[in-house]
Amino acid sequence: MNNPTLTSEAEKGSSEAAKAVYGITEIMKFLPHRYPFLLVDRILELEPDQRIVGLKNVTINEQFFQGHFPGAPVMPGVLIIESMAQVAGVLIYRDLPEKEKKLIYFTGIENAKFRRPVVPGDQLHVEMRLLNRRNNFGKMQGRATVENKLVAEATVLFAIVENPGS
């Protein structure tokens, strides 16, 4: 019988890794996106100014599955890329001064590749790495996986601009 008070270091590490760095409430404080366009459910890992890992739970309740494709639902590739950009946005918004007065615009996509479909029930894990940032412009490289299998990869470019609505 195991002693419940004794925990291996691996078990401690895995339980800590399972905790979200940010849940949806915190994510909504950073990102301006809202339903039906908020495509990040949790931030799992974050290394400031370097790297971030996010999670998107893909459910049949997503609006886009009504038409993409009836009887064979597949998450559109452009929305996988958007999920990647939103995860990247959390990393950038996190330390941005006066973030409520700023928007981060997606300005480009480089080398996007889609490897396998994402379907209802999948958990999309998105890892983004900051390649460079100069003033209000930057570039991040990312990959999206489901069950540790690569589904998409791309480099996204962004610009930080004044929010015209603030």
N, C-alpha and C positions, 0 to 999 in steps of 0.2 A: 504494500500500500504506500502511495506517495505521501510525503509530508507536505501539506498545502502551504506551509510557511517558507519552504525552501524553493527557490526559483532559480533556474540556471540563467546565466548571463544572456544566452541566446533568447530564452523566453522573455526576459525583461526587455531586451531590445526589440523583439517582434511586437510586444504589446505597446511599446512606446511608438514604434513606427506606424502602428495601426491608428493612432490618434491623429485627427485632422489638425493641421496647423491653423487652417481657417475653415469654418463651416459656412453655410450659405448666408447667414446673417452678416458675417464679417465681409464676405465676398461682395455683397450688395452695398457695403459701405465704400468699397473701392471702385467697383465697376458701375457705369451708368446704365448698363443693359438690364432689361426686365423681361418678364414673360411676354411673348413666347420666344424671345431671342437671347435669354441668358443661358449659355451653354457650358457652364461650369458649376458643379455641385459641391466640390470640396477641394481644398488645397492640402496635399499630403506632405509635401516637403518644400522647403524654401531656403535658399542660400542667397542672402541679399546681394544684389548687383551681379549675380552669377547664373543662378539656376532655380527652376521651380517645377514642381510636379503637381498636376491637377487631375481631377476625376470628373467625368461626365457619365451619369447613369442614363443609359439609352432605354427609353420605354416606348411601348406601343402607343402611348398617349401623346407623343410628339405630333404637333400639327402637320409637319411635313410628310408623315407617313400616310396621310389620307390620299395623297396623290403621287407618292414616290416609293414604291409602286404598289397599287392595289393588288393584294394577293401575294406580293413578294416584297415586303417593306425593306428598304435599304436607306441608310442615312446618306444624304447627298454629300459628296466629297467637299463641296464648297463650305458646308456647315462643319465638317471635321476641321478644315483649315480655320474657320471662324472660332471654333472651340480652342484651337491652338493659340490664336491671336488673343482671345480673352484670358487664357491662362497667363500668357506673356504680359497682358495688361495689368494683371494683379501685381506682378513683380515690379512693373514700372510705376504704377499708381501708388504702391505701398509707401514709398519714400518721397513722393512728389510733393513739393511745397504747394499749398493752395490747390490741392487736387480737385476741389469742388469747382474751381474756375477753369479747369483744363479738360480737354478731350484728347484721347489718343486715337489718331486715325491710322488705319491700315493703308499703307502707301504702295505696297508691292508684294509680290510672291515670286520666289525664285525656286527652281528645281523641285516643284511639287510632284510627288509621285504617290499613287494610290495602289496599295498592294493586295488588299482583300476587303470585302464588304463589311460594314458595321450594321448590325441588325438589332431589333428590339431584344432586350435582355442583356446586351453587352455592357460591360463597363469599359469605357474609353479612358485609358491612362495617357495623359499628355505630359511630355517632358520638354521644356524649353530652356535653351541656354543663350545667354546674352553674348553675342559675338563682338559688337561694338556699339558705342553710343557717343555721339558728339552733339553737345547742346541739346536741341530738341528733335534730333533724328537718331534712329538706331536700327539695328538688325539683330534678329534672333533666329536661331536654328532649332527646329523641333522635330519630334517624332511622336506618333500616336500608336499605341498598342492595345490589343485586346488579348487577354490571357497570355501575355508576354510574346505575342506574335505581332510583328509590324503590320499596321494597316495603312499608315500614311506618313510621309515626311515632307518637310518644306522649310524654306527659309522665308521669314516674314520681315518686311520693312515697316517702320512706323514713324509717325511724326506727332509731336506733342504740340497742340495748338490751344489758343484761348477758346473757351466755350462761349459761343455767341449767345447762348441762353442764360448765361450767369450775370 
